[in-house]
Amino acid sequence: MGPFKAPDAFDFTQPTKWPEWKQRFERYRSASKLDKDEEKVQVSALIYAMGNEAERIFLSFGLSDADSKKFDVVLGKFDGYFVPKRNIIHERARFHVRNQKPEENIETYVRALHELAATAEFPNKEESIRDRLVLGVLDTELSEKLQLKPDLTLQGAVQDARQYELVKSQLSDQRQSSVDALQRRQSGGSDQRNRRGGSAGSARRGGSSYTPGRGGSTQGGGKLQEASCSRCGRQHHRQACPAQGKKCNKCGRNNHFAAVCRSKAVNAIDEPQMEVASQRGHSEEAQASREEHFVGTLCSEGKKEPPWMTTLKFGGCDVPFKIDTGADVSVISTAQYRKLKPCPQLSKTSAILRSPGGILKCEGQFVAISKVQDQLHSLRLFVVQSKTDNLLSREAAARMGLVMRVEAVEMPFGELDDKPVQCPPVKIVLKAESEAYSVHSARRIPIPLLDKVKDELTKMQKAGIIEEVTEPTDWCAPIVPVMKKSGSVRICTDYKHLNAAVKRERYTLPTLEDILHKLSGSAVFSKLDATSGFYQIPLDPESAKLTTFITPCGRFYYKRLPFGITSAPEIFQRTMENILKDESNVICFFDDMMVHSEDEPAHERHLESVTKKLASVNLKLNREKCELRKHEIEFLGHRISKNGISPDPAKLEAIMTMTDPTNVPELRRMLGMINFLGRYLPNLSSVLHPVTQLLEKNQAWTWGPAQIQAMVTVKKMLTSAPTLAHYDLRKPTVVSADASSYGIGGVLLQEHPEGMKPVAYCSRTLTTTERRYAQIEKETLAAVWSCEKFSRYLIGLENVTLQTDHKPLVPIINHKDLQDTPIRCQRMLMRLMRFSVKAEYVPGKKLVVADALSRSPQFTTEQQDEVTTLIEDVEAYLHGVVISWSCAASDKRMQEIAVETKKDRLIQEALRYTREGWPQYITEVEDGLRDYYAVRSELSENQGLLTIGKRIVVPASLQDDILRRIHEGHQGITKCRERMKEAVWWPGISARMKKLVEECKHCQEKRPSQTKEPLIPTELPQRTFQKCGADLCELKGQSYLVLVDYYSRYIELAHLKTITSAEVIKNMKDMFARQGIPEILVSDNGTQFTSGEFQIFAKEWGFKHVTTSPHFPQANGEAERAVQTAKKILSQDDPALALLIYRDTPIEATGYSPAQLASGRRLRTTLPTLSENLEPRVCEKSTVAANDAKAKKKNKQTFDRRHGVRPLDTLLPGDIVMQKLDGEKSWRSPTVVQQQVAPRSYVVKSPRGTFRRNRRHLRRSHGLQPEKSTPYSIPVQTDLSQHEAHIPVSSDQKSGASHKAPSPVQTGSYVHNEPGPCPGPVSSDVSSSSGASPGDGGSARGSPPRNTGQDAGGSTYSPSPQGIINSSPTPVTTRSGRAITMPARFKE
């Protein structure tokens, strides 16, 4: 035997042919004894035989050296590469619908079944093939015989079928041989007899006919024996034909069998989705002698109900027909008949056609073949001589599926009412870590919409959807009203915060594979849609309060499942499946229900059962959205019919209709998309070679037949497996969307192990209105439209990633509130709320598919209603906002803004860029537009105005007036900015608004007191009685001097006979004689301490006297706290004993008693104790310091948190400030800062004199100048390290307290007991002593405070014996209550 030739090279463009090629190679391998060679040789032969492309694929497997030499391993890798993973359900469905085709013999049919069964993976392949063979053969007699055998096997069925086919063929040959012999012997008379009796017409008229062409035999000497009957093919007596009165299964005519039928059958079309209508009988073709038919009205008359029209294609043209269920036959006018090319030959007819106008003249009849719903139908047409409409008869229309006679099924159509669906109420479960979110004020609603919102709320209340709530609720969301085309409004609730806290149900939704096997054998379908489905499901009362929303009309909560809750789709799916769990022929997918049946009668039963079940639970259906009794229906993105499931052409159309590129940049863009989608396609580079060669350098642009064919091939590859993936609910889903200046496009992708694969595509051109949108609005439109196009895939998914190359869109979708987005975007984002999407930025160079689709958009009119609805929805919302502007501002004001906008050059430039697109870089725009460039993503144009969100961009000429109007009412910066954010904007408006409010005189005078500054704890002295604080107190009409040690908190008390400086000095000398002279004595500005006599005492005894800021007792907090303790001691029956107990009680802040720290021993009290406890002991200074620091740190934290402290900025000499003391109602006229005498303590000068003030009592003045006054020569000290500064300053400290004596002489703002100047040097080296104000802190049993303060940071003032500067007299109050300034001559 000679050498065998290897198989031809494998065609890599047809990977599905791999199994056949592999089988041929296996034959070659065995025949050539290649399988006996080494495996390495076999691998090389395989790759060589496959072709050049095989080498590249082989290298991509990445096999090890050992595996690359194993033939079985390499062959298996090629199997995995070329043979895609099969959909078993789909393969089995193909197997079960495979019937024997006309003219197909048994051998071919059995082989086809074996091929289909090989990929269906049946558990018992032979039984499945046997069953399909028995049920799928065309010959019903053979099928009956095979079914009668109880122990039939596949081998037996095939053998019987072959035998039956062989015998039938032999009998046919025998008849033909007999006829030929008879024709040679017969004369012409026999031919005449054949013509008389052998025609089908003779048979139909009832005469017996023995046709030589159908049988007959000769015996003996040529004597003609009884021939076979031409009607049944058998031999019998003339009057006993079994075909008499029977219908032919082939042509539908009567009085003969299909085995001898002579009519030409309609050939089957070799397409999986078509059936041959001629295999069924057509009763309309039956012809009887002198039949009479009624054809109804022929001429159209004016009626309210338009006629039912359809178009059939035959005779080379589209023929319009009016469907007439009253007509018995179909008719066509003579004029229409003559238009047919070629014009069919008419046959005569004796039928009588009657109409309401009388008998019609019929020229003849002919049979036409037309395709309706992917099926061929034969149609007998009568040609009438009249100007008529072409009529399609009742029988023909029903057979084509255009009309159907149905029994009345009561459908539960209706609107929502106060009775929800009878099912368990839905509970909304929150995550454990969720935090409640509540809006306390309703969003503003345009005045024209307010009444409509009230009406809609009332309507929803009456329907039992919502209910008003007055009690407090933890959760409360805002609403946004949306205008409908009808003029009413839709209430949209913003549940963004609630959705983040909801624990979603994990309810498994049905997939395409789950649905496919249920539809096997179904031919009739109905799709039911629930009326506002979510609103029919009751909500649990406890969960209802979570849905509370606020409106200008009050607060409400939902009693039904609201739209916008992320878990609502899963809840609704579970509820619907529970309701219809007993119905086997219905599939639920959210609010869509599909009823499917094998035929019309069964469908009526199933439909009635489902609707009764829905009515029993009070579920209403939407009449407009229901589709009933369809032979083909769209469901879950697929076209479903009795022929099976096929992808919806709409989701592939965006790719198939892409225009070819016209230049190199467009080609690069398209190739980027192709390479992204087709990176797993074999031989893609070879297919694209005619296209990619155009990218070569110096290559002329030529788009010819080779390039066109390459693009057609690639588009087919991109819209079929393995590129296009089946949708899977369990895989991560991504929507990629993009917008160009003239189109938008999107692709639905899902993540697979090998990468992202497309599921569906969409694109369309922008309308004229949409092309005027700003770029941010176009990008939002692309995102929203793409999600809505893919809504059947996205609704109910918990996480959907939305990819965009427009970075400003990401925060708008993910974070921003609706009112902060451009107006058109607001409405589009509301439509996006039903999807759980999270935007993600992807650079444009990686967003290749959506970018290519948007630049080659699909132009179609089929979606115009959908697009128009979206545009009208957005523009209606925009119109509502514009109306709100008109209500907020008069028409005259709006016209004024529009006129000035046209005059403003910068705004006009910004408008131009907004329409046409902004440059890529900020440096490409002029300086004046760079502020607009920063917010370019939020700019849009409305009614000729430039807007940012809902705000109007105000031209420069009107900005001052607008600022003044915003500040009307003298509200603060925050509220003015809130007013501003609701209405207007321009670059720098916030800073200008702040400056205006700060410089407003009325606002400055009426501002509240400044917040307290952070507490600065006092440093602990190094020893006892190093630093003391003194103050006076009054109790029960008696005055006392209180002295406290800052280290030990030891208190000395002395009764004062009078509250003069002399009496104070006398008692203080006694205290110093017992405890020693302190280095520093801190007091307030009482005249007893600021007198010249006291200053002489301080100098002579050698201690430093420090005073605190006037009107700021917190600065000497230690003394103030000691006063409280002293008052508590003095109020007891035995003050001396109480004082003793206090001194011996340990202080929490130090850990020791005051006596222990002051004298080194415990005091003996009335409380029994051991003698050793009274022994002198040394206190650990480190322990005291640590305890003191810990206590002061804790007190500081408490003080700062309680008072919400905030540091105030440092003032400089010359700063203009206003004054306001605690208790005063307004800030006084501006003064000038002279110097800072200590941290947080300043000397200020005003026309009334020179004063010392704490920083908290001073506020910066903006735009106001101090009143003119006589200049004083006051030196300014800036060195705060000096201990003393000889600056005469008036303290402005009125006695006020009962222990301060009334002043007989007023000098400046000082109050003195005796005439003469009051000295007052400035001191700044005093240790910081920032204690709490009286009442802050303090231990139990009246212990002193654990930290004290002076001007919150050592802001102290030490008087010196210098003369005070004379200042203008202080205003005094008259008996009538008026404040006047006394003339200089009355100052004494």
Disulfide bonds with the S-S distance in Angstrom:
none
